[in-house]
Amino acid sequence: MDLEIAAVASSGGTSPGPFSIVFRHAETRRIEGINAAVPRIEDYVILKLFAATANLRRRAHDLADVQYAIEAFPEQGHRSLSVPAIRARLRDVYGVSGERLKELVVLFRQLRRASTA
């Protein structure tokens, strides 16, 4: 098993950064005898979408991770991993709006379509 541990990232300014949001909404799971904060699947997908648009060299890798998450959790496809659910979470929880919201939703929609085809 591979276990990646990330430091809790915080952000300056008036609004929390995406890692702070993910940590705040994380679920506690027991892994190999250790309690660990594990991101919700929709937050993991959102972080990967942010990463895919921020670093073009890693884009294919991050989008493959999103694709795998969609396929690994098919029961979430109509709930937390649906296009409307991801759009609402980006807007309401992460505070993304305008063209940035549209860009992320279009990217996610393409992946959802590919995984259900």
JOGIHU-V364502 format. One record per residue. N is the residue number from 1. RES is the residue in three letters. PHI is phi in whole degrees, 0 to 359 (999 if undefined). OMEGA is omega in degrees with one decimal (none if undefined). Layout:
n=N res=RES phi=PHI omega=OMEGA
n=N res=RES phi=PHI omega=OMEGA
This chain:
n=1 res=MET phi=999 omega=173.2
n=2 res=ASP phi=259 omega=178.5
n=3 res=LEU phi=233 omega=177.4
n=4 res=GLU phi=258 omega=-179.6
n=5 res=ILE phi=244 omega=-179.7
n=6 res=ALA phi=247 omega=174.4
n=7 res=ALA phi=291 omega=177.2
n=8 res=VAL phi=289 omega=-179.6
n=9 res=ALA phi=266 omega=175.6
n=10 res=SER phi=240 omega=-179.7
n=11 res=SER phi=227 omega=175.3
n=12 res=GLY phi=279 omega=179.0
n=13 res=GLY phi=92 omega=-173.6
n=14 res=THR phi=272 omega=-179.1
n=15 res=SER phi=243 omega=-179.0
n=16 res=PRO phi=289 omega=176.4
n=17 res=GLY phi=281 omega=-176.0
n=18 res=PRO phi=298 omega=179.6
n=19 res=PHE phi=292 omega=176.7
n=20 res=SER phi=296 omega=178.9
n=21 res=ILE phi=296 omega=-179.8
n=22 res=VAL phi=300 omega=-178.7
n=23 res=PHE phi=296 omega=-179.3
n=24 res=ARG phi=296 omega=-178.0
n=25 res=HIS phi=261 omega=-177.1
n=26 res=ALA phi=294 omega=175.8
n=27 res=GLU phi=256 omega=177.4
n=28 res=THR phi=271 omega=178.2
n=29 res=ARG phi=231 omega=176.9
n=30 res=ARG phi=267 omega=-178.3
n=31 res=ILE phi=235 omega=179.7
n=32 res=GLU phi=52 omega=176.9
n=33 res=GLY phi=82 omega=-178.7
n=34 res=ILE phi=241 omega=173.3
n=35 res=ASN phi=283 omega=-177.4
n=36 res=ALA phi=225 omega=173.6
n=37 res=ALA phi=279 omega=-177.2
n=38 res=VAL phi=242 omega=-179.0
n=39 res=PRO phi=294 omega=172.6
n=40 res=ARG phi=295 omega=-174.7
n=41 res=ILE phi=300 omega=179.9
n=42 res=GLU phi=293 omega=177.6
n=43 res=ASP phi=288 omega=175.0
n=44 res=TYR phi=301 omega=179.8
n=45 res=VAL phi=299 omega=-179.8
n=46 res=ILE phi=296 omega=176.9
n=47 res=LEU phi=299 omega=178.4
n=48 res=LYS phi=293 omega=176.1
n=49 res=LEU phi=294 omega=175.2
n=50 res=PHE phi=302 omega=-178.3
n=51 res=ALA phi=296 omega=-178.9
n=52 res=ALA phi=296 omega=179.8
n=53 res=THR phi=273 omega=-177.7
n=54 res=ALA phi=269 omega=-174.1
n=55 res=ASN phi=225 omega=-175.6
n=56 res=LEU phi=295 omega=178.6
n=57 res=ARG phi=292 omega=179.9
n=58 res=ARG phi=262 omega=-173.4
n=59 res=ARG phi=305 omega=-177.6
n=60 res=ALA phi=299 omega=179.3
n=61 res=HIS phi=295 omega=-179.2
n=62 res=ASP phi=295 omega=178.6
n=63 res=LEU phi=290 omega=175.1
n=64 res=ALA phi=295 omega=176.6
n=65 res=ASP phi=297 omega=177.4
n=66 res=VAL phi=296 omega=179.8
n=67 res=GLN phi=301 omega=178.9
n=68 res=TYR phi=298 omega=179.6
n=69 res=ALA phi=298 omega=178.8
n=70 res=ILE phi=298 omega=-178.3
n=71 res=GLU phi=288 omega=-177.8
n=72 res=ALA phi=284 omega=-178.3
n=73 res=PHE phi=234 omega=-176.3
n=74 res=PRO phi=299 omega=179.7
n=75 res=GLU phi=292 omega=178.7
n=76 res=GLN phi=271 omega=-175.6
n=77 res=GLY phi=300 omega=-179.9
n=78 res=HIS phi=261 omega=-179.1
n=79 res=ARG phi=242 omega=-171.0
n=80 res=SER phi=286 omega=177.9
n=81 res=LEU phi=251 omega=174.5
n=82 res=SER phi=277 omega=177.9
n=83 res=VAL phi=301 omega=178.6
n=84 res=PRO phi=299 omega=-179.1
n=85 res=ALA phi=293 omega=179.0
n=86 res=ILE phi=294 omega=177.8
n=87 res=ARG phi=301 omega=-179.1
n=88 res=ALA phi=297 omega=-179.3
n=89 res=ARG phi=294 omega=176.4
n=90 res=LEU phi=302 omega=-177.4
n=91 res=ARG phi=286 omega=-170.2
n=92 res=ASP phi=277 omega=-176.0
n=93 res=VAL phi=262 omega=-176.9
n=94 res=TYR phi=267 omega=177.6
n=95 res=GLY phi=71 omega=179.6
n=96 res=VAL phi=275 omega=-179.9
n=97 res=SER phi=212 omega=174.2
n=98 res=GLY phi=61 omega=-176.8
n=99 res=GLU phi=297 omega=179.3
n=100 res=ARG phi=297 omega=177.5
n=101 res=LEU phi=298 omega=-179.6
n=102 res=LYS phi=299 omega=-179.8
n=103 res=GLU phi=300 omega=-178.5
n=104 res=LEU phi=292 omega=-179.7
n=105 res=VAL phi=292 omega=177.9
n=106 res=VAL phi=299 omega=179.1
n=107 res=LEU phi=298 omega=179.3
n=108 res=PHE phi=295 omega=-179.9
n=109 res=ARG phi=301 omega=178.9
n=110 res=GLN phi=297 omega=179.3
n=111 res=LEU phi=291 omega=178.6
n=112 res=ARG phi=299 omega=-178.5
n=113 res=ARG phi=297 omega=-179.6
n=114 res=ALA phi=294 omega=-176.6
n=115 res=SER phi=283 omega=-179.3
n=116 res=THR phi=262 omega=-179.3
n=117 res=ALA phi=282 omega=none
